[in-house]
Structure formats: structure tokens, C-alpha cells
Amino acid sequence: MKSIKLNFIILVIFLKTGNVLSEQSIFNVNNIEVVKKANISHKELANQAIKKGFNELINKILIDKDIVKISKISFSEIKQLVSYYQVFEDDKNQEEKKITFNIFFDKNKLYEVFYERGISYSEIVNKEIYLLPILITKDQIHIFNQNYYYENWTEKNDNKLLEFILPLENIEIIRNLSLNIENLEDIKLNNLFKEYPNKNLALVVIDENNFKVQKIYLKTVILGKSVDKNLILKQNNLSKQEFNEKIINTTSNIITNIVKTQNLVDISTPSFLNAKLLLNKKNNLLELYKRLKNIELIDNVYVQKYNNQYVLLKIKYLGKLDKIINQLKNENILLKLTGESWSLKII
């Protein structure tokens, strides 16, 4: 009887709200710091934090060409996108002190802005990328030794969105690259990174034949799809150290844009699926509700049918079906197609 009552309460929540909101939204921006100076009002501080938070948000979820599209949005429009914010103030008595803001942007209002401008946003679930930068000088290949980029990539890289993981020295990697030095463009990353199956991968080849100009070949596998890039960077007036750091950060940003592109969510074309959940375990409807709340791409959930054996739900989601299936798996929810019917199972 208690289980039936609890299921009824959960159904009321589904029916009343019609949606499932992620508690940990990618549209929240935390730890925005602003300096409180004399004679600056709280409103001015909040405005500074909102501007800074919005810039961080769009740089986190939009690809470069879409950042340009939205960069001219007015501050009054940006303020309308904020649901609320939290403020954390240092109690220490000092002339200038830092105030920390957490900014919570309204997902539905952002959707409207993106839709009007033809923008798709990126939701990156797996932020790890296994990367190997190699250096070529006068037909010599430097992989793990005498390679500035391998030794300094993690330290000098200022990218905060992705986690770059460099492989440990491996005789198989050395052998594979040495044998293919004349045709690195044809090398298979999945063979090169055998120890990291089903991961995001990147090989960066820096050709240092010309000190002032660096040719860079970038080979990636993101979500199983191969994307390659060629670029040329000029030293101009930079010192050697500055130029090396520019190479690391420019390449990191290009990789980030590739990853974003492979994780785009098109809000203009939502999809729907009907899925049945058997009510054969105590509290499994409540458990489903809790887990669905953690999936940002699920926009709405509607109750289609309910009885004492099962509940039929209509799920509105954004993005590709395989990505939804993977996110459900991450929450230990199995989505299975039998014949023409989908079913949900809590693992």
C-alpha cells in the first residue's frame, strides 16, 4: 500500500511539472570572483559577476562561430536569462576583498535565445582526452624524451574544459611511430593507443623544420569519429618560450572546439520516445525519477498510461538517441528496444 501511495505521489509530480530538471545543470556557473572596492554597490558587483559568468558559460558550451553570434547580446538581455544567484562574502575586514558568486541561468530562456539565433550548444559528458604531442626536428622524431610539448603540455595548458591525459612512456608507441614516421597522417589512433579503448584520442605532430613557423598536424578520434586538422603558427615577435606555450594553447583550443562540435545538442529538433517501466520492484518509479533528474538532455517526461503493473512514459529529449542511451547507462538505467517497443529497467 505504501509503495502504491508513493508511486501515486511521483506520478503527480510528473503530471504537474511535465518535466525533469537536472539538479546539476551545465547552465550553472560557480565560483565567479569579483573584487569589492570602496563605493561599489552590491548591484554593480552582481552585474560584474553576471557578465563574467555569462562569458564563462558561452565559452564552455558554444563552439567558436556561435560565440561570435551571441557576443553582441545586450546586458539587459543577459540579466533576463538569470534565474537567481548566490553570494559568498569574505568576513575579513579589508579594504578590497573578493566576493564569490554562483550564477544560475534559466535553461528554457537560454533555449529561446539559442533557437532565435540558430545556435546549438554542446554538452560534454566525457571530458577526458588521451593526447600525445610529438616533435619532429630535421627528420628526427621526439616522443617522450627531448620533447618540450610532452614534458610541459599539462603545466602550460590553460584549458579548463577538458582534461588532457598524456600516456606514460611505452615501447610499443615508440615503435609504432618510428615505423610510420613517413606517413603519420595514416596512422590509426586506436592502434597507437591500444591501452585506452573507446576513449577520446588526439595525436599532435609539431614539425619544427622552420624555427619561426611551426607546421602542426592534429589527428583526433572523438566519440568514435575521426577529425583531422592542419595548421600553421607563426612566431612573430614572441620569444621561443612564449611561442611554445602558444602552440600548446592554440592546439588545445582547437581540440576543445572539435570535442564541442561532436557533442552538439540541436534544440530546434527535439525527439520523443515512449518507454515502459515495469512496477515490479519497490520504489523503482521513485528511483527512476531521481536518476532522470541528473540527465540534462531529458527535457520533459509525460505520463501516458499507468496501472499497478507498469507506467508508460513519453520522454522528450534533445540530441542523438545513442547519447541519451549512454547517459541513461551512466545513471544505471537500461533503455532496451524489443520489437517496436522501448522499455526502461533500473540496474
NUSEKE-811343 format. One record per residue (C-alpha): residue in one letter; x, y negated, z. Coordinates in Angstrom, 3 decimals. Each point is the difference from the previous one (the first is absolute). Last residue first. Layout:
REM NUSEKE-811343
resn = A c1 = X c2 = Y c3 = Z;
...
END
This chain:
REM NUSEKE-811343
resn = I c1 = 20.028 c2 = 1.628 c3 = -12.756;
resn = I c1 = -3.285 c2 = -1.830 c3 = -0.559;
resn = K c1 = -1.756 c2 = 1.222 c3 = -3.140;
resn = L c1 = -1.737 c2 = -2.061 c3 = -2.630;
resn = S c1 = -1.840 c2 = 1.482 c3 = -2.976;
resn = W c1 = -0.355 c2 = -1.044 c3 = -3.634;
resn = S c1 = -2.486 c2 = 1.671 c3 = -2.310;
resn = E c1 = 0.266 c2 = 0.763 c3 = -3.728;
resn = G c1 = 1.494 c2 = 3.474 c3 = 0.335;
resn = T c1 = 1.815 c2 = -0.197 c3 = 3.294;
resn = L c1 = 2.021 c2 = -3.218 c3 = 0.348;
resn = K c1 = 1.871 c2 = -0.388 c3 = 3.280;
resn = L c1 = 0.795 c2 = -3.017 c3 = 2.153;
resn = L c1 = 2.022 c2 = 1.116 c3 = 3.048;
resn = I c1 = 0.266 c2 = -2.457 c3 = 2.874;
resn = N c1 = 3.187 c2 = 0.122 c3 = 2.068;
resn = E c1 = 0.377 c2 = -3.801 c3 = 0.020;
resn = N c1 = 2.961 c2 = 0.244 c3 = -2.376;
resn = K c1 = -2.103 c2 = 2.404 c3 = -2.048;
resn = L c1 = -2.651 c2 = -2.704 c3 = -0.355;
resn = Q c1 = 2.713 c2 = -2.342 c3 = -1.249;
resn = N c1 = 1.108 c2 = 2.611 c3 = -2.529;
resn = I c1 = -3.567 c2 = 0.540 c3 = -1.270;
resn = I c1 = -0.499 c2 = -3.765 c3 = -0.245;
resn = K c1 = 3.210 c2 = -0.257 c3 = -2.046;
resn = D c1 = -1.132 c2 = 2.822 c3 = -2.282;
resn = L c1 = -3.320 c2 = -1.794 c3 = -0.546;
resn = K c1 = 1.630 c2 = -3.190 c3 = -1.273;
resn = G c1 = -0.600 c2 = -3.408 c3 = 1.506;
resn = L c1 = -2.933 c2 = -1.310 c3 = 1.981;
resn = Y c1 = -2.578 c2 = 2.064 c3 = 1.848;
resn = K c1 = -3.747 c2 = 0.256 c3 = 0.495;
resn = I c1 = -0.925 c2 = 3.185 c3 = 1.823;
resn = K c1 = -3.527 c2 = 1.430 c3 = -0.143;
resn = L c1 = -0.481 c2 = 2.346 c3 = 2.935;
resn = L c1 = -2.053 c2 = 3.194 c3 = 0.267;
resn = V c1 = -0.378 c2 = 1.177 c3 = 3.599;
resn = Y c1 = -0.195 c2 = 3.682 c3 = 0.890;
resn = Q c1 = -1.771 c2 = 2.693 c3 = 1.969;
resn = N c1 = -2.332 c2 = -1.884 c3 = 2.376;
resn = N c1 = -1.193 c2 = -2.275 c3 = -2.800;
resn = Y c1 = 1.258 c2 = -3.136 c3 = -1.714;
resn = K c1 = -0.137 c2 = -1.388 c3 = -3.519;
resn = Q c1 = 1.491 c2 = -2.917 c3 = -1.914;
resn = V c1 = 1.862 c2 = -1.751 c3 = 2.833;
resn = Y c1 = 2.147 c2 = -2.793 c3 = -1.425;
resn = V c1 = 3.743 c2 = -0.602 c3 = 0.389;
resn = N c1 = 1.616 c2 = -3.201 c3 = -1.229;
resn = D c1 = 3.414 c2 = -1.372 c3 = -0.975;
resn = I c1 = 2.222 c2 = 3.026 c3 = 0.356;
resn = L c1 = 3.358 c2 = -1.316 c3 = -1.205;
resn = E c1 = 1.004 c2 = -1.136 c3 = 3.488;
resn = I c1 = -0.071 c2 = 3.473 c3 = 1.531;
resn = N c1 = 0.328 c2 = -0.079 c3 = 3.807;
resn = K c1 = -3.734 c2 = -0.385 c3 = 0.592;
resn = L c1 = -0.504 c2 = 3.279 c3 = -1.853;
resn = R c1 = 1.717 c2 = 1.754 c3 = 2.884;
resn = K c1 = -2.339 c2 = -1.259 c3 = 2.704;
resn = Y c1 = -3.137 c2 = 0.719 c3 = -2.071;
resn = L c1 = 1.187 c2 = 3.522 c3 = -0.771;
resn = E c1 = 0.595 c2 = 0.653 c3 = 3.704;
resn = L c1 = -3.506 c2 = -1.193 c3 = 0.824;
resn = L c1 = -1.424 c2 = 2.300 c3 = -2.657;
resn = N c1 = 2.153 c2 = 2.869 c3 = 1.319;
resn = N c1 = -1.376 c2 = -0.478 c3 = 3.517;
resn = K c1 = -0.638 c2 = 3.712 c3 = 0.566;
resn = K c1 = 0.673 c2 = 2.132 c3 = -3.031;
resn = N c1 = -2.377 c2 = 1.371 c3 = -2.621;
resn = L c1 = -1.354 c2 = -3.332 c3 = -1.164;
resn = L c1 = 1.066 c2 = 0.645 c3 = -3.592;
resn = L c1 = 1.182 c2 = -3.123 c3 = -1.780;
resn = K c1 = -1.219 c2 = -0.495 c3 = -3.574;
resn = A c1 = 1.599 c2 = -2.401 c3 = -2.468;
resn = N c1 = -1.486 c2 = -2.376 c3 = -2.559;
resn = L c1 = 2.575 c2 = -2.024 c3 = -1.905;
resn = F c1 = 0.155 c2 = -3.630 c3 = -1.016;
resn = S c1 = 2.496 c2 = -2.175 c3 = -1.851;
resn = P c1 = 0.854 c2 = -3.679 c3 = 0.151;
resn = T c1 = 0.955 c2 = -1.784 c3 = -3.254;
resn = S c1 = 0.663 c2 = -3.695 c3 = 0.593;
resn = I c1 = 2.019 c2 = 0.702 c3 = 3.162;
resn = D c1 = 2.870 c2 = 1.488 c3 = -2.018;
resn = V c1 = 2.460 c2 = 1.403 c3 = 2.555;
resn = L c1 = 3.634 c2 = 0.013 c3 = -1.085;
resn = N c1 = 2.424 c2 = 2.573 c3 = 1.433;
resn = Q c1 = 2.195 c2 = 0.613 c3 = -3.071;
resn = T c1 = 0.332 c2 = -3.749 c3 = -0.536;
resn = K c1 = 1.011 c2 = -0.526 c3 = 3.638;
resn = V c1 = 2.771 c2 = 2.603 c3 = -0.333;
resn = I c1 = 1.283 c2 = -1.676 c3 = -3.178;
resn = N c1 = -0.117 c2 = -3.412 c3 = 1.704;
resn = T c1 = 1.978 c2 = 1.379 c3 = 2.931;
resn = I c1 = 2.600 c2 = 1.467 c3 = -2.380;
resn = I c1 = 0.378 c2 = -3.427 c3 = -1.615;
resn = N c1 = 0.388 c2 = -1.606 c3 = 3.434;
resn = S c1 = 2.680 c2 = 2.505 c3 = 0.992;
resn = T c1 = 1.866 c2 = -0.683 c3 = -3.251;
resn = T c1 = 0.022 c2 = -3.738 c3 = 0.663;
resn = N c1 = 1.035 c2 = 0.585 c3 = 3.621;
resn = I c1 = 2.931 c2 = 2.311 c3 = -0.707;
resn = I c1 = 1.277 c2 = -1.951 c3 = -3.012;
resn = K c1 = -0.287 c2 = -3.291 c3 = 1.901;
resn = E c1 = 2.029 c2 = 1.515 c3 = 2.845;
resn = N c1 = 2.778 c2 = 0.908 c3 = -2.415;
resn = F c1 = -0.110 c2 = -3.500 c3 = -1.507;
resn = E c1 = 0.254 c2 = -1.614 c3 = 3.419;
resn = Q c1 = 3.059 c2 = 2.089 c3 = 0.835;
resn = K c1 = 1.653 c2 = -0.752 c3 = -3.359;
resn = S c1 = -0.681 c2 = -3.710 c3 = 0.469;
resn = L c1 = -2.928 c2 = -1.497 c3 = -1.873;
resn = N c1 = 0.408 c2 = -2.741 c3 = -2.612;
resn = N c1 = -1.410 c2 = 1.989 c3 = -2.943;
resn = Q c1 = 0.137 c2 = 3.721 c3 = 0.895;
resn = K c1 = -2.305 c2 = 1.133 c3 = -2.757;
resn = L c1 = -2.453 c2 = 2.888 c3 = 0.352;
resn = I c1 = -1.050 c2 = 2.273 c3 = -2.865;
resn = L c1 = -2.958 c2 = 2.331 c3 = 0.255;
resn = N c1 = -1.160 c2 = 3.378 c3 = -1.255;
resn = K c1 = -3.064 c2 = 1.710 c3 = 1.485;
resn = D c1 = -1.343 c2 = 3.559 c3 = 0.241;
resn = V c1 = -3.342 c2 = 1.279 c3 = 1.343;
resn = S c1 = -0.680 c2 = 3.720 c3 = 0.476;
resn = K c1 = -3.291 c2 = 1.017 c3 = 1.638;
resn = G c1 = -0.139 c2 = 2.550 c3 = 2.846;
resn = L c1 = -1.273 c2 = -2.514 c3 = 2.547;
resn = I c1 = 2.991 c2 = -2.175 c3 = -0.880;
resn = V c1 = 2.909 c2 = 1.514 c3 = -1.935;
resn = T c1 = 2.623 c2 = -2.635 c3 = -0.724;
resn = K c1 = 2.928 c2 = -0.797 c3 = -2.320;
resn = L c1 = 1.643 c2 = -3.408 c3 = 0.130;
resn = Y c1 = 2.830 c2 = -0.941 c3 = -2.332;
resn = I c1 = 1.956 c2 = -3.069 c3 = 0.991;
resn = K c1 = 2.411 c2 = -1.924 c3 = -2.166;
resn = Q c1 = 1.997 c2 = -2.462 c3 = 2.036;
resn = V c1 = 1.444 c2 = -3.178 c3 = -1.445;
resn = K c1 = 2.887 c2 = -2.043 c3 = 1.414;
resn = F c1 = 2.284 c2 = 2.980 c3 = 0.715;
resn = N c1 = -0.711 c2 = 1.762 c3 = -3.298;
resn = N c1 = 0.406 c2 = 3.786 c3 = 0.057;
resn = E c1 = -1.881 c2 = 0.123 c3 = 3.283;
resn = D c1 = -2.855 c2 = 2.297 c3 = -1.047;
resn = I c1 = -2.390 c2 = 0.387 c3 = 2.943;
resn = V c1 = -2.115 c2 = 3.168 c3 = -0.260;
resn = V c1 = -2.948 c2 = 0.085 c3 = 2.403;
resn = L c1 = -1.749 c2 = 3.366 c3 = 0.464;
resn = A c1 = -3.400 c2 = -0.080 c3 = 1.696;
resn = L c1 = -2.305 c2 = 2.614 c3 = 1.527;
resn = N c1 = -3.444 c2 = 0.114 c3 = 1.613;
resn = K c1 = -0.322 c2 = 3.415 c3 = 1.594;
resn = N c1 = -1.611 c2 = 3.242 c3 = -1.207;
resn = P c1 = 3.197 c2 = 1.989 c3 = 0.620;
resn = Y c1 = 2.857 c2 = -1.626 c3 = 1.964;
resn = E c1 = 2.853 c2 = 2.525 c3 = 0.190;
resn = K c1 = -0.008 c2 = 0.429 c3 = -3.782;
resn = F c1 = 0.824 c2 = -3.685 c3 = -0.490;
resn = L c1 = 2.008 c2 = 0.324 c3 = -3.231;
resn = N c1 = -2.335 c2 = 2.619 c3 = -1.455;
resn = N c1 = -3.080 c2 = -2.109 c3 = 0.794;
resn = L c1 = 1.842 c2 = -3.007 c3 = -1.385;
resn = K c1 = 0.464 c2 = 1.605 c3 = -3.412;
resn = I c1 = 2.999 c2 = -1.482 c3 = -1.844;
resn = D c1 = -0.727 c2 = -1.378 c3 = -3.452;
resn = E c1 = 1.053 c2 = -3.592 c3 = 0.659;
resn = L c1 = 3.191 c2 = 1.260 c3 = 1.616;
resn = N c1 = 1.218 c2 = 1.175 c3 = -3.384;
resn = E c1 = 3.791 c2 = -0.399 c3 = -0.082;
resn = I c1 = 0.406 c2 = 0.495 c3 = 3.770;
resn = N c1 = -1.980 c2 = 3.243 c3 = -0.137;
resn = L c1 = 2.558 c2 = 2.463 c3 = 1.349;
resn = S c1 = 1.165 c2 = -2.498 c3 = 2.622;
resn = L c1 = -3.582 c2 = -0.687 c3 = 1.075;
resn = N c1 = -0.851 c2 = 3.679 c3 = 0.582;
resn = R c1 = 3.315 c2 = 0.778 c3 = 1.706;
resn = I c1 = -0.258 c2 = -2.941 c3 = 2.396;
resn = I c1 = -3.639 c2 = 0.853 c3 = 0.797;
resn = E c1 = 0.931 c2 = 3.643 c3 = 0.628;
resn = I c1 = 2.907 c2 = -1.004 c3 = 2.265;
resn = N c1 = -2.309 c2 = -2.012 c3 = 2.247;
resn = E c1 = 0.812 c2 = -3.118 c3 = 1.961;
resn = L c1 = -3.116 c2 = -0.961 c3 = 1.939;
resn = P c1 = -2.987 c2 = -1.337 c3 = -1.910;
resn = L c1 = -0.974 c2 = -3.688 c3 = 0.304;
resn = I c1 = -3.434 c2 = -0.773 c3 = 1.433;
resn = F c1 = -1.618 c2 = -3.299 c3 = -0.966;
resn = E c1 = -3.021 c2 = -0.870 c3 = 2.121;
resn = L c1 = -2.301 c2 = -2.266 c3 = -1.972;
resn = L c1 = -1.852 c2 = -3.183 c3 = 0.976;
resn = K c1 = 2.683 c2 = -1.881 c3 = 1.892;
resn = N c1 = 2.478 c2 = -0.605 c3 = -2.831;
resn = D c1 = 3.032 c2 = -1.938 c3 = 1.262;
resn = N c1 = 2.587 c2 = 2.508 c3 = -1.268;
resn = K c1 = 3.478 c2 = -0.788 c3 = 1.284;
resn = E c1 = 0.145 c2 = 2.657 c3 = 2.749;
resn = T c1 = -1.824 c2 = 2.788 c3 = -1.848;
resn = W c1 = 1.888 c2 = -0.465 c3 = -3.266;
resn = N c1 = 3.436 c2 = -0.523 c3 = 1.572;
resn = E c1 = 2.006 c2 = 3.227 c3 = -0.379;
resn = Y c1 = -1.827 c2 = 1.262 c3 = -3.084;
resn = Y c1 = 0.248 c2 = -3.428 c3 = -1.634;
resn = Y c1 = 3.646 c2 = -0.564 c3 = 0.839;
resn = N c1 = 1.054 c2 = 3.303 c3 = -1.577;
resn = Q c1 = 3.564 c2 = 1.032 c3 = 0.738;
resn = N c1 = -1.371 c2 = 3.377 c3 = 1.130;
resn = F c1 = -3.520 c2 = 1.454 c3 = -0.266;
resn = I c1 = -0.604 c2 = -0.299 c3 = -3.728;
resn = H c1 = 2.788 c2 = -1.738 c3 = -1.899;
resn = I c1 = 0.138 c2 = 0.913 c3 = -3.695;
resn = Q c1 = 3.012 c2 = -0.948 c3 = -2.072;
resn = D c1 = -0.525 c2 = -1.095 c3 = -3.592;
resn = K c1 = 1.640 c2 = -3.363 c3 = 0.622;
resn = T c1 = -2.109 c2 = -0.599 c3 = 3.131;
resn = I c1 = -3.316 c2 = 1.782 c3 = 0.558;
resn = L c1 = -1.781 c2 = -0.410 c3 = 3.340;
resn = I c1 = -2.746 c2 = 2.254 c3 = 1.306;
resn = P c1 = -3.070 c2 = -0.985 c3 = 2.025;
resn = L c1 = -1.975 c2 = 2.973 c3 = 1.382;
resn = L c1 = -3.510 c2 = -0.542 c3 = 1.267;
resn = Y c1 = -2.533 c2 = 2.109 c3 = 1.856;
resn = I c1 = -3.113 c2 = -2.118 c3 = 0.368;
resn = E c1 = -2.138 c2 = -0.061 c3 = 3.140;
resn = K c1 = -3.021 c2 = -2.295 c3 = 0.044;
resn = N c1 = -2.603 c2 = 2.743 c3 = -0.460;
resn = V c1 = -3.450 c2 = -1.574 c3 = 0.371;
resn = I c1 = 0.468 c2 = -3.007 c3 = -2.238;
resn = E c1 = -3.248 c2 = -1.849 c3 = -0.608;
resn = S c1 = 0.367 c2 = -2.342 c3 = -2.948;
resn = Y c1 = -2.474 c2 = -2.670 c3 = -1.018;
resn = S c1 = -1.724 c2 = -0.399 c3 = -3.348;
resn = I c1 = -0.634 c2 = -3.534 c3 = -1.256;
resn = G c1 = -2.465 c2 = -1.105 c3 = -2.672;
resn = R c1 = -0.256 c2 = -3.534 c3 = 1.424;
resn = E c1 = -3.645 c2 = 0.148 c3 = 1.072;
resn = Y c1 = 0.464 c2 = 3.590 c3 = 1.240;
resn = F c1 = 3.006 c2 = -0.938 c3 = 2.127;
resn = V c1 = -1.885 c2 = -2.860 c3 = 1.684;
resn = E c1 = -3.071 c2 = 2.182 c3 = 0.593;
resn = Y c1 = 2.125 c2 = 2.846 c3 = 1.364;
resn = L c1 = 1.687 c2 = -2.454 c3 = 2.350;
resn = K c1 = -3.431 c2 = -0.948 c3 = 1.345;
resn = N c1 = -0.823 c2 = 3.678 c3 = 0.537;
resn = K c1 = 3.281 c2 = 0.696 c3 = 1.800;
resn = D c1 = -0.248 c2 = -2.917 c3 = 2.438;
resn = F c1 = 3.506 c2 = -0.965 c3 = 1.118;
resn = F c1 = 1.202 c2 = 0.584 c3 = 3.558;
resn = I c1 = 2.994 c2 = -2.153 c3 = 0.974;
resn = N c1 = 2.167 c2 = 0.927 c3 = 2.998;
resn = F c1 = 1.746 c2 = -3.116 c3 = 1.269;
resn = T c1 = 3.183 c2 = -0.494 c3 = 2.031;
resn = I c1 = 0.938 c2 = -3.376 c3 = 1.488;
resn = K c1 = 3.678 c2 = -0.856 c3 = 0.262;
resn = K c1 = 1.207 c2 = -2.635 c3 = 2.401;
resn = E c1 = 1.466 c2 = -3.459 c3 = -0.291;
resn = E c1 = 0.395 c2 = -2.202 c3 = 3.074;
resn = Q c1 = 0.096 c2 = 2.891 c3 = 2.413;
resn = N c1 = -2.084 c2 = 1.270 c3 = 2.892;
resn = K c1 = -0.242 c2 = 3.752 c3 = -0.441;
resn = D c1 = -3.555 c2 = 1.256 c3 = -0.387;
resn = D c1 = 0.586 c2 = 1.265 c3 = -3.534;
resn = E c1 = -3.270 c2 = -0.147 c3 = -1.893;
resn = F c1 = -1.836 c2 = 2.849 c3 = -1.703;
resn = V c1 = -2.838 c2 = -1.028 c3 = -2.288;
resn = Q c1 = -2.528 c2 = 2.240 c3 = -1.722;
resn = Y c1 = -1.748 c2 = -0.814 c3 = -3.267;
resn = Y c1 = -3.475 c2 = 0.256 c3 = -1.474;
resn = S c1 = -1.847 c2 = 0.973 c3 = -3.187;
resn = V c1 = 2.312 c2 = -1.986 c3 = -2.272;
resn = L c1 = -0.984 c2 = -0.229 c3 = -3.685;
resn = Q c1 = -1.655 c2 = -3.402 c3 = 0.415;
resn = K c1 = 3.341 c2 = -1.389 c3 = 1.142;
resn = I c1 = 1.558 c2 = 1.033 c3 = -3.320;
resn = E c1 = -2.660 c2 = -1.897 c3 = -1.941;
resn = S c1 = 0.744 c2 = -3.201 c3 = 1.979;
resn = F c1 = 3.688 c2 = 0.631 c3 = -0.638;
resn = S c1 = -0.549 c2 = -0.157 c3 = -3.746;
resn = I c1 = 0.819 c2 = 2.944 c3 = -2.287;
resn = K c1 = 2.916 c2 = -0.854 c3 = -2.287;
resn = S c1 = 2.015 c2 = 3.130 c3 = 0.837;
resn = I c1 = -2.841 c2 = 2.328 c3 = -1.007;
resn = K c1 = 0.931 c2 = 0.667 c3 = -3.602;
resn = V c1 = 3.759 c2 = -0.168 c3 = 0.705;
resn = I c1 = -0.359 c2 = 2.709 c3 = 2.653;
resn = D c1 = -1.843 c2 = 1.995 c3 = -2.665;
resn = K c1 = 3.039 c2 = 0.038 c3 = -2.329;
resn = D c1 = 2.292 c2 = 1.040 c3 = 2.852;
resn = I c1 = -2.010 c2 = 2.972 c3 = 1.284;
resn = L c1 = -2.349 c2 = -0.567 c3 = 2.933;
resn = I c1 = -0.249 c2 = 1.740 c3 = 3.398;
resn = K c1 = 2.984 c2 = -1.161 c3 = 2.079;
resn = N c1 = 0.771 c2 = -3.280 c3 = -1.744;
resn = I c1 = -3.700 c2 = -0.862 c3 = 0.230;
resn = L c1 = -0.042 c2 = 0.692 c3 = 3.738;
resn = E c1 = 3.225 c2 = -1.800 c3 = 0.846;
resn = N c1 = -1.208 c2 = -3.128 c3 = -1.794;
resn = F c1 = -3.329 c2 = 0.235 c3 = 1.820;
resn = G c1 = 1.759 c2 = 0.315 c3 = 3.359;
resn = K c1 = 2.174 c2 = -3.051 c3 = -0.622;
resn = K c1 = -2.990 c2 = -2.119 c3 = -0.963;
resn = I c1 = -2.026 c2 = 1.347 c3 = 2.956;
resn = A c1 = 2.897 c2 = -0.603 c3 = 2.419;
resn = Q c1 = 0.447 c2 = -3.607 c3 = -1.142;
resn = N c1 = -3.759 c2 = -0.591 c3 = 0.306;
resn = A c1 = 0.017 c2 = 1.482 c3 = 3.520;
resn = L c1 = 2.820 c2 = -2.323 c3 = 1.021;
resn = E c1 = -1.875 c2 = -3.009 c3 = -1.412;
resn = K c1 = -3.142 c2 = 1.026 c3 = 1.897;
resn = H c1 = 1.965 c2 = 0.468 c3 = 3.221;
resn = S c1 = 1.175 c2 = -3.571 c3 = -0.271;
resn = I c1 = 3.579 c2 = -1.090 c3 = -0.634;
resn = N c1 = 1.055 c2 = -2.892 c3 = 2.247;
resn = A c1 = 3.237 c2 = 1.676 c3 = 1.102;
resn = K c1 = 1.083 c2 = 3.040 c3 = -1.939;
resn = K c1 = -1.460 c2 = 3.485 c3 = -0.018;
resn = V c1 = 2.009 c2 = 2.222 c3 = -2.287;
resn = V c1 = -1.927 c2 = 2.502 c3 = -2.073;
resn = E c1 = 0.261 c2 = 3.792 c3 = 0.057;
resn = I c1 = -2.298 c2 = 2.368 c3 = -1.887;
resn = N c1 = 0.099 c2 = 3.282 c3 = 1.896;
resn = N c1 = -2.832 c2 = 1.768 c3 = -1.783;
resn = V c1 = -1.644 c2 = -0.175 c3 = -3.423;
resn = N c1 = -3.286 c2 = 1.903 c3 = -0.344;
resn = F c1 = -1.162 c2 = 0.754 c3 = -3.541;
resn = I c1 = 1.643 c2 = 3.435 c3 = 0.082;
resn = S c1 = -2.740 c2 = 0.869 c3 = 2.488;
resn = Q c1 = 0.670 c2 = 2.090 c3 = 3.090;
resn = E c1 = -3.569 c2 = 0.423 c3 = 1.253;
resn = S c1 = -1.206 c2 = 0.971 c3 = -3.437;
resn = L c1 = -3.607 c2 = -0.900 c3 = -0.523;
resn = V c1 = -2.561 c2 = 2.644 c3 = -0.853;
resn = N c1 = -3.119 c2 = -1.257 c3 = -1.689;
resn = G c1 = -3.758 c2 = 0.122 c3 = -0.124;
resn = T c1 = -0.117 c2 = -1.826 c3 = 3.328;
resn = K c1 = -3.433 c2 = 1.110 c3 = 1.132;
resn = L c1 = -0.220 c2 = 3.333 c3 = -1.775;
resn = F c1 = 3.475 c2 = 1.145 c3 = 0.977;
resn = I c1 = -0.445 c2 = -1.191 c3 = 3.602;
resn = V c1 = -3.434 c2 = 1.662 c3 = 0.203;
resn = L c1 = 1.585 c2 = 3.183 c3 = -1.307;
resn = I c1 = 2.574 c2 = -0.157 c3 = 2.780;
resn = I c1 = -2.769 c2 = -0.365 c3 = 2.588;
resn = F c1 = -1.918 c2 = 2.954 c3 = -1.493;
resn = N c1 = 3.119 c2 = 2.138 c3 = 0.083;
resn = L c1 = 0.390 c2 = -0.831 c3 = 3.696;
resn = K c1 = -3.608 c2 = 0.938 c3 = 0.706;
resn = I c1 = 0.383 c2 = 3.295 c3 = -1.851;
resn = S c1 = 3.250 c2 = 0.775 c3 = 1.864;
resn = K c1 = -1.671 c2 = -0.755 c3 = 3.351;
resn = M c1 = -2.837 c2 = 2.419 c3 = -0.877;
END
